[in-house]
Amino acid sequence: MEGILQEFYNDLVLTDRRSLLTAETYCFCVKEFLGWMENESLTLKTVQLKDFIYYFLWRKTSGNTELTVAKDLSALRSFGNFLVNKSVWSENILVELERPKVHRNIPAVFSVEEVDSFLDSIDVSEPLGIRDRALFELIYSCGLRISEVCGIEESDIHFDSSYIIVVGKGRKERMVPFGSAAKEWLKKWLDVRPLLVKDRKVTKLFVNY
């Protein structure tokens, strides 16, 4: 068992270019299955598709989540490809099994009142507080990701038409309008921003100390 798992691990890393963590996880999943198969007096030559179905049912009824079972199937599918390449199997029978649907919880969101309460709680008596208020007003107004708002340049803001240029995933640019509250706090932030930037040349809209 250890020998074939090591070969499988090497194949995942060197041939499939999987990450070390993925390779370790897949090998652990396969080791679990090989242990079960041994208890069932099965071998890699005699195991059939129905045996894998029994295994996944056993995993599910043993308290494992759909996500864990889906991970097991992904690992064993890769192991099946490995066995085909090693001429242990003539075909990968696991491709016939569908990946179980994974239930994902819908994230909770703030109410309008909770957002207003959060924004009002920011201490704007100091420049950094004004920065924070402007930053969160902009995120809230435009629905921006953190990475997107961190990448905004001063030159990306267009107050006359109330929109900003945002660089998103894949380095794609888009124009995003912002509301009056965000506009008000952005102007306040730009008024106090020089107190932090001083004589340094910084193009990013939002800066730290």
N, C-alpha and C positions, 0 to 999 in steps of 0.2 A: 504493500500500500504506500509506504513512504517513498519508494522509488518512483512510482507512477505519479504521485502527487508532486514530487520535485520536478519531474519532466514536464508536467502540466504547468507548473509555476513558471518554469523557464520559457515555455512556449508562449504563455500569456505576456510575459515581459518583453522577450526578445523578438517574437514574431508578430504578435497582435498589438504590441506597443501599449499594453495596459499599464496603468499606474501600479506601483508596488502595493498600495493599499487595496486596490481592486483585485490584484492577483492573490493577495493573502486572504481576502474575503471569499473569493471564488474557491480557493483550495480548502478553506474551512467548510464551506457548504458541501463540496464534493466529499470530503472526509466524513461528514455526517451521513451522507447517503451511502457511502461504501460500508460504514459500520452497520447501518440498517440492513443493507443488502446481505452482509455476512450473517446477520442474525436470522435472516429469512432463507438462508442456504441458497443464495443466488450468486451468480458470477457475472462478469461483464459479457461473457459469451452467451449466457442463457437469459439475461434480463430482457423483459419485453415491455412494450408501452403500457400495458395494464399495470405492471409492477410500479412504474413511475406514478401512475394515477393513484394507486394505493398509498404510495409514499407521501405524495402531496396531501392526500386526504388525512393521513396520519399526522402530518406536520400541522395541518390546520386544526384538527381536533385535539392536538396536544397544547393548544393555547397560543400558537404563533399567529401573527397578523397576516393580512393579505400582502403587505409590503415585504414581509420576511419570505413568504412563499414565492412571491414574484422574484425576489432576489435569488432564491434557491433555483428556480427554473432558469433564470439567466445564466447562472453559474453552470448548471448541468447541461444547458445547450452548448455552451463553450466547451465543456468537457466532451460532449458528443462529437463536436467538430474535431477535437483533438484525437479522439478514438478512431474517427474515420481516417484522418491523416496517418495514423499509426497502423491502419489496416486491421484494427480490432473489430470495428463495425464496418459494414458495407455502406450504410447510410445513417444519417443522424435522425433517429426516430422521434427525437424530442421536438423537432420543428413542427410536428403535428399538434402539439399542445399549445393552447392559447394562454397568454399571460393573464393571470387573474386581475380583475379591475380593482384598483387601489382606491379606497375611499379617502378623500382628503377633506379635512374640516375647512369650512369657509371662515376666513378670518373675521374677527369682530371689528367694527369700525366705530369711531366716535360719533356722537350726535353733534348737530350744529352748536347746541348749547355747551357741550363739553369742549369743543374746539375753541369757542369764544372764551370759555373759562381758562383754558390753557394759555391762550395768547395773552389774555389780560394779566396772567400771573407772572409774566416775564418782567423783570425789573429793568426799566428803560432809563434809569437815572444815570447810567454810565454808557460810554460808547459801545462796549461789548454787548450790553443789553439791547441797545438799539439795533446792533448788527443781528442779534438773535431774533428779535421781533421781525425785522425785515426778511430774514432768511426763512422763517417759518410761515410768514404771510405769503411769501412767494411760492414756497412749496405747496401750501394749501390752495392758493389761487390758481396755480397752473398744473397741479398734480404731477410734480416733478419727482424723479428719483434723487436720492442723496448724491449719487455720482454725477448726475446731470447738473444739479445746482452748484456743486463744488467746481464744476468746469466752466461756469459762466464768466465771461470777461466783461469789463466795464463797457466796452464798445458794443456788446451784444444787446444792451438795453436801448429801447427806442421809446422815449416818454411821449413824444408827439402822437404816436399811433397806439401806445400802450401794448407793445408786444416785445418779446425777447427772442433771441436766436438761441436754440438749445441743441447741443450735440448729444444724440442718444446712442443706442446700441448700433454697432457697425459703423460708427463715425458718421451717421446720417444726421443732417441738420434739419430742423423744423422751426417754424415760427409759431410761438405760443402767446396768446393774449393774456394779460393780467388785469386784475380788478383795481378799483380805486383805493382800497385799503393797502394792497401791496404797493401801489404806486406811491402813496403817501409815505410809507415806511422806508421804501427804497430811497426816496429823496432825502429823508432824515438821515439815513445811513450814509449816503454819499456826502452829506454835510460834515459828519463827524469822522468819516473814514480817514482823512488826512492826519488826524491826531494819532492814529495807530501806524499808518504807513510812513509818515514823516517824509524824509527825503529819498526813501527807497523807491525804485521803479517796480511796481507790482501791478500786473494787468488783471489778475483775478478780482472779481467783484467782492467776494467775501474773504477776509483775511483773519488770522488769529492774532495773538499778542504781538 
